[in-house]
C-alpha cells in the first residue's frame, strides 16, 4: 500500500465521522420537535456505514490489487430513521397534547447522543492524527533522496 492509498482510507474515515457528527447534531437540535413537515414528532436519524474494498474505487494491477482487496474504505451507505416509537410525556398544557394530555416527543435520548458525539469526535481526531503522521512519513521519505 502506498501513502496515497493510506491517505484515501483516512480521508474516507474522516468523511464518515463528519457525516455522523452532523447527523448527531441534527438529532440534538430536534430533540424537542413535536411537529415535522411529515407530521408527528422528529424521528432520530442514524448513519449506516459500509466497508468498500479499495479495489472497487481504483483500477489497480499486480500486487497492488491483492492489497487493495484486503483494504477497505468507509462509505456512508444511507442515513436511516430510528424505528423506535416516540416518547410519550404527560404535559396537558402543551399545544400538541392529545385528549389525555400526552405529547409525543422525538425518540432522541440526549445523553446517548452526547456519548455518540464524543465517540465520533474521538474517531475524527484519530483520523486527523493518522493523516498528519502520513504526511510526516511522506515528507521524511522525500528528504531521504535529497
Secondary structure, 3 states (H helix, E strand, C coil): CCHHHHHHHHHHHHHHHHHHHHHHHHHHHCCCCCCCCCCCCCCCEEEEEEEEEHHHHCCCCCHHHHHHHHCEEEEEEEEEECCCCCEEEECCCCCCCCCCCEEEECCCCHHHHHHHHHHHHHHHHHHHHHHHHHHHHHHHHHHHCC
